[in-house]
C-alpha cells in the first residue's frame, strides 16, 4: 500500500488552475481506487476550491464528493483567502498543525509521498 498526500496549491483564477485541480482529483481517485492511504490537502490559494467544488453545479463536484473523506484544508490560508465559511460548511477538516498551516514535515515523516498541483 502506498501513502500519498496530494497538495492542491493552484487557485481558481485560470483555466490552467482548473486543469491542475482536475488532475489532482483524478490522481487522488486512482490512489483511492487502489486502496492506498490518501490525504488531499488544499493549501494556499488552493483553499478557494472548497467553495467551488462543494457547489453541486460544478462539473467536478461528484468527483470531489467521492473523495471528500480524504480532504483537509489549511486553516490559516482559508482565512487569508476568505473562504473559512465555505470550509466550515463543508466536511473538510481544517488543519493548523504548524503555525496555523498543515505540517508537510509530518506527512513526510509518516512516510507519505507528497505530490503538488
Order of alpha helices (4+ residues) and beta strands (2+ residues): beta-alpha-beta-alpha-alpha-beta-alpha-alpha-beta-alpha-beta
